[in-house]
Amino acid sequence: MPSLHIVDTTLFFAPHSGGVKRYLLAKNRCLNATPGVRHSLLVPGERTGWITPGIRELRAPRLPFAGGYRIPWRLRDWRNELCALEPDLIEAGDPYQLAWCALAAADHLGVPAVAFAHSDVARLFGSAFGNSAEVAANRYVRRLYAHFDLVLAPSRAIAAKLRGQGIERVAQQPLGVDSELFHPRARDPDLRDALGLPPNTRLLAFAGRIAGEKRIPVLREVMNRLGSPYHLLLIGGSGHGRSSRNVTELAFQSDPRCVARLLASADALLHAGAHETFGLVILETMSCGRPVVAIDAGAIAELVDENTGHLARSDDIASIVEAVRALYDRDLDALGACARQRVEQHYTWDRAFAQQLDRYTRLTHRAAELPLTVAEVP
């Protein structure tokens, strides 16, 4: 059977990376288990070489104070590495140097180039440097993405924003979750005792990078106002244990089974971000059969509603506090069961990658040669 070789490349691949890395690792496992399909991943690393049969690192210097991220240099080498892999399609997972390398390699090989808009670059620059920086970033993104054969957006909100910027070839491509790993059976009834918490503790959790857009100080103030018996498990923090009277910090968890255990064992996820492009940890929590408290904004509102959790009306602290209290007036297990059902119906990785593979085969004009189903993530 003819083989379709997909190559992904991105800067967003580091020891403490979040949703982009989880997406790429799931994609690598899933597509390489699919007949007629091969997937390779080219990412920055400490040295050049294959770290697994499907993942290749290219040596790049580490960025200081950047959580282990590395910055590509000698970009001609990146272009040459991409060409040497002989892909039938290249996907760029960031809008920076490697996106231009992907375009150059795709042009040289005569193959399609796809961009995945995992981040809202214009908003990030605007938040950091002001309105003029956001305007400039919008122009940059429009110029970059105009060269790609297709731009994938993880949510309706990001797809609409890209189209509003004048980018025409945009398709919504939701992410997914390993619904066997993130499962209600991962729940540990002894977690509260292990944390030294009373049995009646109203245990909330947050998992993710401790970055500005996650608004960790807001979570802390929400917990300060809630007081006892509410307690927050902050997964991805300093790892120094109890950082305040009702917040416990755990270090970044590299093993997804540990994350699944913690999320499944909490009452609900507490998320204060108001500008998520998708929110993979929200899906992982829902897959564990737990509800979510979050902000009614951006992509989060596409995943969470009154049937799967509670949304704060705005991103101010008082509104989030009210949403948490309102959640506990409801049947948490019923909400969690509905959340789990929604994941099973719409957001498994095999469903997401089947849709994505269909797009790839059509871009490469090979839809008749390859199956439209993909193997489930083991």
BELHU-V863099 format. One record per backbone hydrogen bond with DSSP energy under -1.0 kcal/mol. NH is the residue of the N-H (numbers start at 1). CO is the residue of the C=O. Records with the same first field share a line. If there is no record, write none. Layout:
# BELHU-V863099
NH = CO + CO
This chain:
# BELHU-V863099
4 = 36
6 = 38
7 = 89
8 = 40
9 = 91
13 = 11
17 = 14
22 = 18
23 = 19
24 = 20
25 = 21
26 = 22
27 = 23
28 = 24
29 = 25
30 = 26
31 = 27
32 = 28
34 = 31
37 = 34
38 = 4
40 = 6
41 = 54
42 = 8
43 = 56
45 = 58
49 = 57
51 = 55
52 = 55
56 = 41
57 = 49
58 = 43
60 = 45
63 = 69
66 = 63
69 = 66
71 = 61
77 = 74
79 = 75
80 = 76
81 = 77
82 = 78
83 = 79
84 = 80
85 = 81
86 = 83
88 = 5
89 = 5
90 = 112
91 = 7
92 = 114
93 = 9
100 = 96
101 = 97
102 = 98
103 = 99
104 = 100
105 = 101
106 = 102
107 = 103
108 = 104
109 = 105
110 = 106
111 = 106
114 = 90
115 = 150
116 = 92
117 = 152
118 = 116
121 = 119
124 = 120
125 = 121
126 = 122
127 = 123
128 = 124
129 = 125
130 = 126
134 = 130
135 = 131
136 = 132
137 = 133
138 = 134
139 = 135
140 = 136
141 = 137
142 = 138
143 = 139
144 = 140
145 = 141
146 = 142
147 = 144
148 = 145
149 = 113
150 = 113
151 = 169
152 = 115
153 = 171
159 = 155
160 = 156
161 = 157
162 = 158
163 = 159
164 = 160
165 = 161
166 = 163
167 = 162
170 = 168
171 = 151
173 = 153
177 = 347
179 = 177
182 = 178
183 = 181
186 = 183
187 = 184
191 = 188
194 = 190
195 = 191
196 = 193
197 = 192
201 = 198
202 = 229
203 = 201
204 = 231
205 = 268
206 = 233
208 = 235
211 = 209
214 = 211
215 = 212
219 = 215
220 = 216
221 = 217
222 = 218
223 = 219
224 = 220
225 = 221
226 = 222
227 = 223
230 = 227
231 = 202
232 = 246
233 = 204
234 = 248
235 = 206
236 = 250
237 = 250
241 = 249
243 = 247
244 = 247
247 = 244
248 = 232
249 = 241
250 = 234
258 = 255
259 = 255
260 = 256
261 = 257
262 = 258
263 = 259
264 = 260
265 = 261
267 = 203
269 = 291
270 = 205
271 = 293
283 = 279
284 = 280
285 = 281
286 = 282
287 = 283
288 = 284
289 = 286
290 = 285
292 = 308
293 = 269
294 = 310
296 = 312
297 = 295
299 = 276
302 = 299
303 = 300
304 = 300
308 = 305
309 = 305
310 = 292
312 = 294
320 = 316
321 = 317
322 = 318
323 = 319
324 = 320
325 = 321
326 = 322
327 = 323
328 = 324
329 = 326
330 = 327
332 = 330
335 = 331
336 = 332
337 = 333
338 = 334
339 = 335
340 = 336
341 = 337
342 = 338
343 = 339
344 = 340
345 = 341
346 = 342
347 = 343
349 = 177
352 = 348
353 = 349
354 = 350
355 = 351
356 = 352
357 = 353
358 = 354
359 = 355
360 = 356
361 = 357
362 = 358
363 = 359
364 = 360
366 = 361
369 = 366
